[in-house]
């Protein structure tokens, strides 16, 4: 395969991943299908090995599949906490976490505080 052919294939994989991931956002309601957070889901959907997908995303964005997905899920979790009355359990389910405690840990690791205090702080700022 030529260099140009490899670049086109890489671009196609990158674009396919981004479109597939973005198609799950924004979460429209708490009964939506859970967000797919597994890199292997995207690799399978794109018919590539997960290692190849990581290599392509590192080249295009400088980040792994997991990092890109996590950033998007974190951004969506903040939006859901700030703009909906969904419970933490409902948010954790719609964002694809198997347990609310996993979501809380994920969120606290990135925001510095757990979801409930984050929401309460946001509510105080709005009033």
C-alpha positions in Angstrom: 0.0 0.0 0.0 1.3 3.4 -0.9 1.9 6.2 1.7 -1.1 8.0 0.3 -3.2 4.9 0.6 -2.2 4.4 4.2 -3.0 8.0 5.0 -6.4 7.7 3.4 -7.1 4.5 5.3 -6.0 6.1 8.5 -8.2 9.2 7.9 -11.1 6.9 7.2 -10.7 5.0 10.4 -10.3 8.3 12.4 -13.4 9.8 10.8 -15.4 6.7 11.3 -14.4 6.5 15.0 -15.3 10.2 15.6 -18.7 9.8 13.8 -19.5 6.6 15.7 -18.6 8.1 19.0 -20.3 11.5 18.4 -23.5 9.8 17.2 -24.1 8.8 20.9 -24.1 12.4 22.1 -25.7 14.4 23.4 -27.7 11.9 25.5 -31.3 12.9 24.8 -33.1 11.1 27.7 -32.4 8.8 30.5 -33.9 5.9 28.7 -31.4 6.1 25.8 -29.2 3.1 25.1 -26.1 3.3 27.2 -23.1 5.0 25.7 -20.5 2.6 24.4 -17.3 3.2 26.3 -15.2 0.2 25.2 -12.5 0.7 22.7 -13.1 -2.8 21.4 -16.7 -1.8 20.5 -15.4 0.9 18.2 -12.6 -1.3 16.8 -15.1 -4.1 16.0 -17.5 -1.6 14.4 -14.7 -0.3 12.2 -13.3 -3.7 11.4 -9.9 -3.0 12.8 -7.8 -4.3 15.7 -8.0 -2.2 18.8 -4.3 -1.7 18.7 -4.5 -0.3 15.2 -7.4 2.0 16.2 -5.2 3.3 19.1 -2.3 3.9 16.7 -4.5 5.9 14.3 -6.1 8.0 17.1 -2.7 8.7 18.6 -1.5 9.9 15.2 -4.5 12.1 14.7 -5.2 13.4 18.2 -2.2 12.4 20.3 -4.5 10.4 22.6 -5.6 6.8 23.0 -9.1 5.5 22.2 -9.8 5.3 26.0 -8.7 8.9 26.6 -10.8 10.3 23.8 -13.9 8.3 25.0 -13.3 9.3 28.6 -13.0 13.0 27.7 -16.3 12.9 25.8 -18.1 10.9 28.6 -16.8 13.3 31.2 -18.0 16.3 29.3 -21.4 14.7 28.8 -21.6 13.8 32.5 -21.0 17.5 33.5 -23.8 18.6 31.1 -26.2 16.0 32.5 -25.4 16.9 36.1 -25.7 20.7 35.3 -28.8 20.6 33.0 -31.0 17.7 34.0 -32.6 16.4 37.2 -31.5 12.8 36.3 -30.3 10.9 39.4 -26.7 9.8 39.6 -27.9 6.2 39.0 -29.7 7.2 35.8 -26.7 9.2 34.6 -24.3 6.3 35.4 -26.5 3.9 33.4 -27.0 6.1 30.4 -23.2 6.7 30.3 -22.5 3.0 30.2 -21.2 2.4 33.8 -22.0 -1.0 35.3 -22.3 0.5 38.8 -23.0 4.1 40.1 -19.9 3.8 42.2 -17.8 3.3 39.1 -19.3 6.5 37.6 -18.7 8.4 40.9 -15.1 7.3 40.9 -14.6 8.2 37.2 -16.2 11.6 37.8 -14.3 12.4 41.0 -11.0 11.5 39.5 -11.5 14.1 36.8 -13.5 16.8 38.5 -11.9 16.7 41.9 -15.3 16.1 43.6 -18.0 13.5 43.3 -21.2 14.1 41.2 -23.5 15.2 44.0 -21.3 18.0 45.4 -20.5 19.0 41.8 -24.2 19.4 41.1 -24.8 21.2 44.4 -22.0 23.6 43.7 -23.4 24.3 40.2 -26.9 24.9 41.7 -25.5 27.4 44.2 -23.7 29.3 41.5 -26.9 29.6 39.5 -28.9 31.0 42.4 
